[in-house]
Amino acid sequence: MKFRAWHLAFALLLPLWAQAQESSTAAVLAISGGRIIDGWGGTPIENGVVVIRGNKIEAVGPAASVALPAGARTIDVNGMTVLPGLWESHGHLMHIGEGDPDQFPADYAPRAKEIMGAIARLTLLSGITTFRDTGGPLEPQLALRADIDAGRALGPRLFIAGPILHQARPDPREPRNFKHYPDQPNMIATSKEARAEVEDLIKRGVDQIKVYGFWDLELLREITSTAHAHNVGVDADVRHIVAYRTAVEAGVDRLHHVFTADALSDYSDEDIRLLVRGERPTGTGPMANILRGPYIVPTIEMRQAYARAASFPELLQHPRFAQQLPPDVFDHLRKTWSNPAAIPWGIGATERVKVAKQKLAKFIAAGGREQIVAGTDAGSPLNVHPAVLREIRNLNEAGLTPMEAIQAATLRPAQMQGVLDRLGTLTPGKLADLVIVDGDPLQDLSVIEHRLVLVVKDGVPHEIERTSVTMQ
């Protein structure tokens, strides 16, 4: 039934898509009819219209109050829902869900741009118009972003971190003190090295700094203060409550894997309070007037992917993976999936998911709902792209309302990245990134994953390929 409805929507819109794409240089495009969820969280607009001029939104409102400009190309979406373009706020284009994530990027480094380009195309055609690559080989990231921006490649808007920074010291709590990308130095031992590395990465074009593991407070403070001096935020992938406390005190802006990577450890009321309020709270509310702690990216899907593979291993044999990847890369992927239970990161996944949602619910009840951002560690073992479509449902199950879960993948990441003035909501003057789904996501969030019918990025409509839609 899911695919029958999807194909019906595809058949209805295909002639209009073709017409719009043939006229991609046309000045004005109108998305007419349907329900509009603009991202701000208010009452949806019924029988709405979005007018796009060039690559920007010109008007949004009820059909009765928005006049269609003469000569506008019109796409009729009556009976459907229009949403802002979705964000993946924690993903890795150089990982494809392989079971050997420490080895894969090194073995395939010469083909990084090819592999990342295939994932970027898949990502956009799944409704994800913006992707935060939170760790990967910098030069291929920069080259792919340039190609996408210039129209030479199809993909989402990219905000990139380059190599992940680690503290260069032995630590019994962190036995794998490794480099993800050996050709790029990312091991930090002194404050001088911290300043130099952060400044070099920013000079080379990164949009955020990413740190991993346990850090000494003063060294991490050096990283955050240097980045903030250049108006660049810092993301921390630290995976333990002790490390989270240090990260909050050091002024890290975004905490990843909270309640998920360490789902079996305990969080006291004071720990929850620290995450909700922070040491130096900043404005993170809808209009940046509510003081909160750091943004929280739980990445529940990182663990849920293991539980799904364990309960339905046949999913890993789906032909869509062969259609999405170069043949030899697909062969490598299948070999590393030959025994999913042997991938150590998935041990206890079902229990970890349950406990993570319980802890996230406690955080929400304590006042943290406006800090939650949808990100998944897309590309990690068994966690195939696109993953954020599933994470939206995870966040709803943990306690966010359907509207809030949608905002976690639209409004919140744009706030977090500091680009709410141009992305994140359907607002006149912003860039024209939006998706159309066949159904009402406020009643059933799964329609975002299974019944996507159109993606518009920069004012250009893109047809949805069947291989871009997830199967479960």
For each residue, the residues with C-beta under 8 A, 3 or more apart:
1: 4 5
2: 5 6 450 451
3: 6 7
4: 1 7 8
5: 1 2 8 9 438 439 451
6: 2 3 9 10 438 450 451 452 453 469
7: 3 4 10 11
8: 4 5 11 12 438
9: 5 6 12 13 80 438 451 453
10: 6 7 13 14 453 464
11: 7 8 14
12: 8 9
13: 9 10 16 17 75 76 77 453 454
14: 10 11 17 18 463
15: 18 19
16: 13 19 20 74 75 76
17: 13 14 20 21 75 454 461 463
18: 14 15 21 22
19: 15 16 22 23 73
20: 16 17 23 24 26 29 73 75 461
21: 17 18 24 460 461 463
22: 18 19
23: 19 20 26 73
24: 20 21 460
25:
26: 20 23 29 71 72 73
27: 53 54 71
28: 51 52 53 58 69 71 72 73
29: 20 26 51 52 72 73 74 75 432 456 459 461
30: 49 50 51 52 68 69 72 73 74 75
31: 34 49 50 52 75 77 82 434 436 456
32: 49 63 68 74 75 76 77 78
33: 47 48 49 63 76 77 78 79 80
34: 31 47 48 77 78 79 80 81 82 436
35: 44 45 46 47 48 80 81 82 440
36: 44 45 48 50 60 81 82 426
37: 44 81 82 83 84 403 406 441 442
38: 42 44 45 60 84 425 426 427
39: 83 84 406 407 410 411 424 425 426 427
40: 286 411 425 427
41: 286 403 404 407 411
42: 38
43:
44: 35 36 37 38 48 81 442
45: 35 36 38 48 60 61 62
46: 35 62
47: 33 34 35 62 63 64 78
48: 33 34 35 36 44 45 60 61 62 63 66 82
49: 30 31 32 33 59 60 61 62 63 66 68
50: 30 31 36 57 59 60 82 426 432 434
51: 28 29 30 57 58 59 60 66 68 69 72
52: 28 29 30 31 55 56 57 58 432 456 459
53: 27 28 56 58 69 459
54: 27 459
55: 52 431 432 458 459 460
56: 52 53 429 430 431 432 459
57: 50 51 52 60 426 427 428 429 430 431 432
58: 28 51 52 53 69 428
59: 49 50 51 66 428
60: 36 38 45 48 49 50 51 57 66 426 427 428
61: 45 48 49 65 66
62: 45 46 47 48 49 65 66
63: 32 33 47 48 49 66
64: 47
65: 61 62
66: 48 49 51 59 60 61 62 63
67:
68: 30 32 49 51 72 74
69: 28 30 51 53 58 72
70:
71: 26 27 28
72: 26 28 29 30 51 68 69
73: 19 20 23 26 28 29 30
74: 16 29 30 32 68
75: 13 16 17 20 29 30 31 32 454 461
76: 13 16 32 33
77: 13 31 32 33 34 80 82 436 453 454
78: 32 33 34 47
79: 33 34 438
80: 9 33 34 35 77 436 437 438 439 453
81: 34 35 36 37 44 436 437 439 440 441 447
82: 31 34 35 36 37 48 50 77 426 434 435 436
83: 37 39 86 406 410 426 434 435 436 437 441 448
84: 37 38 39 410 411 423 424 425 426 433 434 435
85: 127 128 129 130 410 423 433 434 435 455 456 457
86: 83 127 128 129 130 388 389 409 410 435 448
87: 128 129 130 131 132 373 374 388 409 410 413 414 424
88: 91 123 128 130 131 132 156 374 375 376 378 386 387 388
89: 132 134 297 373 374 375 388 409 413 416
90: 132 134 235 256 297 299 375 376 377 378
91: 88 123 131 132 133 134 375 376 377 378 379 385 387 388
92: 95 133 134 135 136 377 378 379 380
93: 115 116 119 120 123 131 133 136 141 144 379
94: 104 105 108 112 115 116 136 137 140 379
95: 92 98 101 104 105 378 379 380
96: 104 115 119 325 329 333 379 384 385
97: 305 333 379 380 381 382 383 384 385
98: 95 101 104 332 333 336 337 381
99: 336 337 340 342 343 381 382
100: 103 104 336
101: 95 98 104 105 379 380 381
102: 106 176 178 180
103: 100 106 107
104: 94 95 96 98 100 101 107 108 332 336
105: 94 95 101 108 109 112 136 137 180 181
106: 102 103 109 181 182
107: 103 104 332
108: 94 104 105 111 112 115 329 332
109: 105 106 112 137 181 183
110:
111: 108 114 115 326 329
112: 94 105 108 109 115 116 136 137 140
113: 116 117 140 143 144
114: 111 117 118 326
115: 93 94 96 108 111 112 118 119 325 326 329
116: 93 94 112 113 119 120 136 140 141 144
117: 113 114 120 121 144 147 153 155
118: 114 115 121 122 324 325 326
119: 93 96 115 116 122 123 324 379 385
120: 93 116 117 123 124 131 144 148 153 154 155 156 158
121: 117 118 124 125 153 154 155
122: 118 119 125 126 324 385 386 467 468
123: 88 91 93 119 120 126 128 131 155 156 385 386
124: 120 121 128 129 154 155 156 455 457 462
125: 121 122 154 455 462 463 464 465 468
126: 122 123 385 386 389 452 455 468 469 470
127: 85 86 386 389 435 437 448 452 455
128: 85 86 87 88 123 124 131 156 386 388 389
129: 85 86 87 124 156 157 433 434 435 455 457
130: 85 86 87 88 156 157 158 159 413 414 423 433
131: 87 88 91 93 120 123 128 155 156 157 158 159
132: 87 88 89 90 91 159 160 161 207 208 375 413 417
133: 91 92 93 136 141 158 159 160 161
134: 89 90 91 92 161 164 208 210 235 237 256 375
135: 92 161 162 163 164 180 210 212 237
136: 92 93 94 105 112 116 133 140 141 160 161 162 163 180 181
137: 94 105 109 112 140 141 162 163 181 183 184
138: 141 142 160 162 163 184 201 204 206
139: 142 143
140: 94 112 113 116 136 137 143 144
141: 93 116 133 136 137 138 144 145 158 160 162
142: 138 139 145 146 160 204 205
143: 113 139 140 146 147
144: 93 113 116 117 120 140 141 147 148 153 155 158
145: 141 142 148 149 158 160
146: 142 143 149 150
147: 117 143 144 150 152 153
148: 120 144 145 151 152 153 154 155 156 157 158
149: 145 146
150: 146 147
151: 148
152: 147 148
153: 117 120 121 144 147 148
154: 120 121 124 125 148 462
155: 117 120 121 123 124 131 144 148 158
156: 88 120 123 124 128 129 130 131 148 457
157: 129 130 131 148 423 433 457
158: 120 130 131 133 141 144 145 148 155
159: 130 131 132 133 207 208 417
160: 132 133 136 138 141 142 145 205 206 207 208
161: 132 133 134 135 136 164 206 207 208 209 210 235
162: 135 136 137 138 141 184 201 204 206 210
163: 135 136 137 138 179 180 181 184 185 186 201
164: 134 135 161 180 186 210 211 212 237
165: 186 187 188 194 197 198 209 210 211 212 223
166: 177 178 179 186 187 188 211 212 213
167: 171 177 187 188 189 213 214 215 216 219
168: 177 187 188 189
169: 177 189
170: 177
171: 167 174 177 213 214
172: 175
173: 214 240
174: 171 177 213 214
175: 172
176: 102
177: 166 167 168 169 170 171 174 187 213
178: 102 166
179: 163 166 182 184 185 186 187
180: 102 105 135 136 163 164 186
181: 105 106 109 136 137 163 184 186
182: 106 179
183: 109 137
184: 137 138 162 163 179 181
185: 163 179 197
186: 163 164 165 166 179 180 181 197
187: 165 166 167 168 177 179
188: 165 166 167 168 193 194 197 219 223
189: 167 168 169 193
190: 193 194 219
191: 194 195 218 219 222
192: 195 196
193: 188 189 190 196 197
194: 165 188 190 191 197 198 219 222 223 226
195: 191 192 198 199 222 226
196: 192 193 199 200
197: 165 185 186 188 193 194 200 201
198: 165 194 195 201 202 209 223 226 227 230 232
199: 195 196 202 203 226 230
200: 196 197 203 204
201: 138 162 163 197 198 204 206 209
202: 198 199 205 206 209 227 230 232
203: 199 200
204: 138 142 162 200 201
205: 142 160 202
206: 138 160 161 162 201 202 209 232
207: 132 159 160 161 232 417
208: 132 134 159 160 161 232 233 234 235 254 417
209: 161 165 198 201 202 206 223 227 232 233 234 235
210: 134 135 161 162 164 165 234 235 236 237
211: 164 165 166 215 220 223 234 235 236 237 238 247 252
212: 135 164 165 166 236 237 238
213: 166 167 171 174 177 237 238 239 243
214: 167 171 173 174 238 240 242 243 246
215: 167 211 219 220 238 243 246 247 250
216: 167 219 220 246
217: 220 221 246 249 250
218: 191 221 222
219: 167 188 190 191 194 215 216 222 223
220: 211 215 216 217 223 224 246 247 250 252
221: 217 218 224 225 250 251
222: 191 194 195 218 219 225 226
223: 165 188 194 198 209 211 219 220 226 227 234 250
224: 220 221 227 228 234 250 251 252 253
225: 221 222 228 229 251
226: 194 195 198 199 222 223 229 230
227: 198 202 209 223 224 230 232 233 234
228: 224 225 231 232 233 234 251
229: 225 226
230: 198 199 202 226 227
231: 228 418
232: 198 202 206 207 208 209 227 228
233: 208 209 227 228 253 254 416 417 418
234: 208 209 210 211 223 224 227 228 251 252 253 254
235: 90 134 161 208 209 210 211 252 253 254 255 256 297
236: 210 211 212 243 244 247 252 254 255 256
237: 134 135 164 210 211 212 213 256 257
238: 211 212 213 214 215 243 244 246 247 255 256 257
239: 213 243 257 261 262
240: 173 214 243 244 261 262 265
241: 244 245 262 265 266 267 271
242: 214 245 246
243: 213 214 215 236 238 239 240 246 247
244: 236 238 240 241 247 248 255 258 271 275
245: 241 242 248 249 271 274
246: 214 215 216 217 220 238 242 243 249 250
247: 211 215 220 236 238 243 244 250 252 255 294
248: 244 245 251 252 255 274 275 278 279 293 294
249: 217 245 246 279
250: 215 217 220 221 223 224 246 247
251: 221 224 225 228 234 248 279 280
252: 211 220 224 234 235 236 247 248 255 294
253: 224 233 234 235 294 295 416
254: 208 233 234 235 236 294 295 296 297 373 416
255: 235 236 238 244 247 248 252 258 275 294 295 296 297
256: 90 134 235 236 237 238 297 299 375 377
257: 237 238 239 260 261 262 297 298 299 302 377
258: 244 255 275 296 297 298 360 363
259: 262 263 267 298 355 356 359 360 363
260: 257 263 298 299 300 302 303 352 353 356
261: 239 240 257 299 302
262: 239 240 241 257 259 265
263: 259 260 303 351 352 353 355 356 359
264: 348 351 352 355
265: 240 241 262
266: 241
267: 241 259 271 272 359 362
268: 271 272
269: 272 273
270: 273 274
271: 241 244 245 267 268 274 275
272: 267 268 269 275 276 362 363 366 368
273: 269 270 276 277 366
274: 245 248 270 271 277 278 279 293
275: 244 248 255 258 271 272 278 293 294 296 363 368 371
276: 272 273 292 293 363 366 367 368 371
277: 273 274 281 291 292 293
278: 248 274 275 281 282 292 293 294
279: 248 249 251 274 293
280: 251
281: 277 278 291 292 293
282: 278 291 292
283: 288 289 290 291 292
284: 288 290 291 292 295 370 371 415 416
285: 288 289 290 292 370
286: 40 41 290 370 411
287:
288: 283 284 285 415 420
289: 283 285
290: 283 284 285 286 370
291: 277 281 282 283 284
292: 276 277 278 281 282 283 284 285 368 370 371
293: 248 274 275 276 277 278 279 281 368 371
294: 247 248 252 253 254 255 275 278 371
295: 253 254 255 284 371 372 373 412 416
296: 254 255 258 275 363 368 371 372 373
297: 89 90 235 254 255 256 257 258 372 373 374 375
298: 257 258 259 260 356 360 372 375 394 395 398
299: 90 256 257 260 261 302 303 375 376 377 391
300: 260 303 304 353 356 357 360 376 391 394 395 398
301: 304 305 376 377 378 383 387 388 390 391 394
302: 257 260 261 299 305 376 377 380 383
303: 260 263 299 300 306 307 346 349 352 353 356
304: 300 301 307 308 349 353 390 394
305: 97 301 302 308 309 349 380 381 382 383 384 387
306: 303 309 310 340 343 345 346 349 381 382
307: 303 304 310 311 346 349 350 353
308: 304 305 311 312 315 382 472
309: 305 306 312 313 315 316 337 340 346 382
310: 306 307 313 340 341 346 349 350
311: 307 308
312: 308 309 315 472
313: 309 310 316 317 340
314: 317 318
315: 308 309 312 318 471 472
316: 309 313 321 334 337 340 382
317: 313 314
318: 314 315 321 471
319: 322 323
320: 323 324 466 467 471
321: 316 318 324 325 330 333 334 384
322: 319 325 327 330
323: 319 320 467
324: 118 119 122 320 321 330 467
325: 96 115 118 321 322 329 330 333
326: 111 114 115 118 329 330
327: 322 330 331
328: 331 332
329: 96 108 111 115 325 326 332 333
330: 321 322 324 325 326 327 333 334
331: 327 328 334 335
332: 98 104 107 108 328 329 335 336
333: 96 97 98 321 325 329 330 336 337
334: 316 321 330 331 337 338
335: 331 332 338
336: 98 99 100 104 332 333 381
337: 98 99 309 316 333 334 340 382
338: 334 335
339: 342 343
340: 99 306 309 310 313 316 337 343 346 382
341: 310 346
342: 99 339
343: 99 306 339 340 346 381 382
344: 347
345: 306 380 381
346: 303 306 307 309 310 340 341 343 349 381 382
347: 344
348: 264 351 352
349: 303 304 305 306 307 310 346 352 353
350: 307 310 353 354
351: 263 264 348 354 355
352: 260 263 264 303 348 349 355 356
353: 260 263 300 303 304 307 349 350 356 357
354: 350 351 357 358
355: 259 263 264 351 352 358 359
356: 259 260 263 298 300 303 352 353 359 360 398
357: 300 353 354 360 361 394 397 398
358: 354 355 361 362
359: 259 263 267 355 356 362 363
360: 258 259 298 300 356 357 363 364 372 395 398 399
361: 357 358 364 365 398 399
362: 267 272 358 359 365 366
363: 258 259 272 275 276 296 359 360 366 368 372
364: 360 361 368 369 372 398 399 400
365: 361 362 399
366: 272 273 276 362 363
367: 276
368: 272 275 276 292 293 296 363 364 371 372
369: 364 372 399 400 404
370: 284 285 286 290 292 412
371: 275 276 284 292 293 294 295 296 368 412
372: 295 296 297 298 360 363 364 368 369 395 400 404 408 412
373: 87 89 254 295 296 297 408 409 412 413 416
374: 87 88 89 297 388 391 392 395 405 408 409 412 413
375: 88 89 90 91 132 134 256 297 298 299 388 391 413
376: 88 90 91 299 300 301 302 383 387 388 390 391
377: 90 91 92 256 257 299 301 302 380 383 387
378: 88 90 91 92 95 301 383 384 385 386 387 388
379: 91 92 93 94 95 96 97 101 119 383 384 385
380: 92 95 97 101 302 305 345 377 383
381: 97 98 99 101 305 306 336 343 345 346
382: 97 99 305 306 308 309 316 337 340 343 346
383: 97 301 302 305 376 377 378 379 380 387
384: 96 97 305 321 378 379 387
385: 91 96 97 119 122 123 126 378 379
386: 88 122 123 126 127 128 378 389 468 470
387: 88 91 301 305 376 377 378 383 384 390 391
388: 86 87 88 89 91 128 301 374 375 376 378 391 392 409
389: 86 126 127 128 386 392 448 449 470
390: 301 304 376 387 393 394 449 470
391: 299 300 301 374 375 376 387 388 394 395 409
392: 374 388 389 395 396 405 406 408 409 445 448 449
393: 390 396 397 405 445 446 449
394: 298 300 301 304 357 390 391 397 398
395: 298 300 360 372 374 391 392 398 399 400 404 405 408
396: 392 393 399 400 401 402 404 405 445
397: 357 393 394
398: 298 300 356 357 360 361 364 394 395
399: 360 361 364 365 369 395 396
400: 364 369 372 395 396 404 405 408
401: 396 404 405
402: 396 405 406 441 442 443 445
403: 37 41 406 407 442
404: 41 369 372 395 396 400 401 407 408
405: 374 392 393 395 396 400 401 402 408 409 445
406: 37 39 83 392 402 403 409 410 441 445 448
407: 39 41 403 404 410 411 412
408: 372 373 374 392 395 400 404 405 412 413
409: 86 87 89 373 374 388 391 392 405 406 412 413
410: 39 83 84 85 86 87 406 407 413 414 424 425
411: 39 40 41 84 286 407 414 415 420 424 425
412: 295 370 371 372 373 374 407 408 409 415 416 424
413: 87 89 130 132 373 374 375 408 409 410 416 417 424
414: 87 130 410 411 417 419 420 423 424 425
415: 284 288 411 412 418 420 424
416: 89 233 253 254 284 295 373 412 413
417: 132 159 207 208 233 413 414 423
418: 231 233 415
419: 414 422 423 424
420: 288 411 414 415 423 424 425
421: 430
422: 419 430 431
423: 84 85 130 157 414 417 419 420 430 431 433
424: 39 84 87 410 411 412 413 414 415 419 420 430
425: 38 39 40 84 410 411 414 420 430
426: 36 38 39 50 57 60 82 83 84 430 434
427: 38 39 40 57 60 430
428: 57 58 59 60
429: 56 57
430: 56 57 421 422 423 424 425 426 427
431: 55 56 57 422 423 458
432: 29 50 52 55 56 57 456 457 458 459
433: 84 85 129 130 157 423 456 457 458
434: 31 50 82 83 84 85 129 426 455 456
435: 82 83 84 85 86 127 129 448 452 454 455 456
436: 31 34 77 80 81 82 83 452 453 454 455 456
437: 80 81 83 127 441 447 448 451 452 453
438: 5 6 8 9 79 80 447 451 452 453
439: 5 80 81 443 444 447 451
440: 35 81 443 444 447
441: 37 81 83 402 406 437 444 445 447 448
442: 37 44 402 403
443: 402 439 440
444: 439 440 441 447
445: 392 393 396 402 405 406 441 448 449
446: 393 449 450 451
447: 81 437 438 439 440 441 444 450 451
448: 83 86 127 389 392 406 435 437 441 445 451 452
449: 389 390 392 393 445 446 452 469 470
450: 2 6 446 447 469 470
451: 2 5 6 9 437 438 439 446 447 448
452: 6 126 127 435 436 437 438 448 449 455 464 469
453: 6 9 10 13 77 80 436 437 438 464
454: 13 17 75 77 435 436 461 462 463 464
455: 85 124 125 126 127 129 434 435 436 452 461 462 464
456: 29 31 52 85 432 433 434 435 436 459 460 461 462
457: 85 124 129 156 157 432 433 460 462
458: 55 431 432 433
459: 29 52 53 54 55 56 432 456
460: 21 24 55 456 457
461: 17 20 21 29 75 454 455 456
462: 124 125 154 454 455 456 457
463: 14 17 21 125 454
464: 10 125 452 453 454 455 468 469
465: 125 468 469
466: 320 469
467: 122 320 323 324
468: 122 125 126 386 464 465
469: 6 126 449 450 452 464 465 466
470: 126 386 389 390 449 450
471: 315 318 320
472: 308 312 315
